[in-house]
Amino acid sequence: MLKKFADDLVFNWMSFKPETHLGKSINFFVYDTVKVFFLLSVIIFFVAMIRSYFPPEKTRRILSHRQQYIGNVFAALLGIVTPFCSCSAIPLFIGFVESGVPLGVTFSFLVSSPMINEVALVLLLGLFGWRIAFTYIGTGLIIAVLSGIIIGKLKMEKYVQDYVYQVKVGSFEVENQSFRQKIEYAKDYSLGLLKKLWPYILAGIGIGGFIHGYVPSDFLVKYAGPDNPLAVPVAVLIGVPLYSNAAGTIPIVQALMGKGMPMGTVLAFMMAVTALSFPEAVILKNVLKMRLLLLFFGIVALAIVGVGYFFNTIL
């Protein structure tokens, strides 16, 4: 329905041509803006309602397991069953931080949620078989857990924007309020967070729309083809500015494999698109300070490159 609305608005009412670069870019911008703001509104409201019933101490206790690294595994597994794109996973990430969940654990969720989900698993099973599908899920989990552990070890809490921690103070007084009051709290919290994020969301989607409309479809094959020994890092660099969820990249993966690209290079591209999108970076810049943002992207990108070369070696 959203896609039809975007197509009608851009191609019929605004009279842009669907075959032009500008038409494709504007159509992408309209569709993703509506989709992302709708998803963010629903998710932020949902998270706020849950927090009004679910004491932060309980959340912290579940994801701050006594045994080291178990919290990272729990958070990464939680990411699999929350099929958010990289941008819409951010409100839940903020909620974890505000609840006092260790920063490294929250990053394990932030990596796994967009990268691996049940839709991607089903599609990969159907297209490539169980071996590729489950290896992809396994490597995604490993990346999510290890990324969170490394960031947790580095003690980077001071590089989270101050307002995220400030929200924690006084945010949970609604626990014993009426249902109507909880709804009002969730609505106010949603509007407040969207007011902070909306310029970054529009900027990120705008960049994604430009790339979608103006970058040639064979760009990746040209620069990350099977004859290039640096194909994997090139594929990751090309994938980061793009924006899609795991399911949306499956047709691209199938097309790239049909052009002879190695499986490891293709999977590295897919992981980069879903877990390290540029729009995600623009939004996260309003949550994380630059040093932590760059560290997060650097660790995950290096891990994805390693996975790509590993797959190219074994397959």
Rosetta blueprint (number, residue, H / E / L):
1 M L
2 L H
3 K H
4 K H
5 F H
6 A H
7 D H
8 D H
9 L H
10 V H
11 F H
12 N H
13 W H
14 M L
15 S L
16 F L
17 K L
18 P L
19 E L
20 T L
21 H H
22 L H
23 G H
24 K H
25 S H
26 I H
27 N H
28 F H
29 F H
30 V H
31 Y H
32 D H
33 T H
34 V H
35 K H
36 V H
37 F H
38 F H
39 L H
40 L H
41 S H
42 V H
43 I H
44 I H
45 F H
46 F H
47 V H
48 A H
49 M H
50 I H
51 R H
52 S H
53 Y H
54 F L
55 P L
56 P H
57 E H
58 K H
59 T H
60 R H
61 R H
62 I H
63 L H
64 S L
65 H L
66 R L
67 Q L
68 Q L
69 Y L
70 I H
71 G H
72 N H
73 V H
74 F H
75 A H
76 A H
77 L H
78 L H
79 G H
80 I H
81 V L
82 T L
83 P L
84 F L
85 C L
86 S L
87 C L
88 S L
89 A L
90 I H
91 P H
92 L H
93 F H
94 I H
95 G H
96 F H
97 V H
98 E H
99 S L
100 G L
101 V L
102 P L
103 L H
104 G H
105 V H
106 T H
107 F H
108 S H
109 F H
110 L H
111 V H
112 S H
113 S H
114 P H
115 M H
116 I L
117 N L
118 E H
119 V H
120 A H
121 L H
122 V H
123 L H
124 L H
125 L H
126 G H
127 L H
128 F H
129 G L
130 W H
131 R H
132 I H
133 A H
134 F H
135 T H
136 Y H
137 I H
138 G H
139 T H
140 G H
141 L H
142 I H
143 I H
144 A H
145 V H
146 L H
147 S H
148 G H
149 I H
150 I H
151 I H
152 G H
153 K H
154 L L
155 K L
156 M L
157 E H
158 K H
159 Y H
160 V E
161 Q L
162 D H
163 Y H
164 V H
165 Y H
166 Q H
167 V H
168 K H
169 V L
170 G L
171 S L
172 F L
173 E H
174 V H
175 E H
176 N H
177 Q L
178 S L
179 F H
180 R H
181 Q H
182 K H
183 I H
184 E H
185 Y H
186 A H
187 K H
188 D H
189 Y H
190 S H
191 L H
192 G H
193 L H
194 L H
195 K H
196 K H
197 L H
198 W H
199 P H
200 Y H
201 I H
202 L H
203 A H
204 G H
205 I H
206 G H
207 I H
208 G H
209 G H
210 F H
211 I H
212 H H
213 G H
214 Y H
215 V L
216 P L
217 S L
218 D L
219 F H
220 L H
221 V H
222 K H
223 Y H
224 A L
225 G L
226 P L
227 D L
228 N L
229 P L
230 L L
231 A H
232 V H
233 P H
234 V H
235 A H
236 V H
237 L H
238 I H
239 G H
240 V L
241 P L
242 L L
243 Y L
244 S L
245 N L
246 A H
247 A H
248 G H
249 T H
250 I H
251 P H
252 I H
253 V H
254 Q H
255 A H
256 L H
257 M H
258 G H
259 K L
260 G L
261 M L
262 P L
263 M H
264 G H
265 T H
266 V H
267 L H
268 A H
269 F H
270 M H
271 M H
272 A H
273 V H
274 T H
275 A H
276 L L
277 S L
278 F H
279 P H
280 E H
281 A H
282 V H
283 I H
284 L H
285 K L
286 N L
287 V L
288 L E
289 K L
290 M H
291 R H
292 L H
293 L H
294 L H
295 L H
296 F H
297 F H
298 G H
299 I H
300 V H
301 A H
302 L H
303 A H
304 I H
305 V H
306 G H
307 V H
308 G H
309 Y H
310 F H
311 F H
312 N H
313 T H
314 I H
315 L L
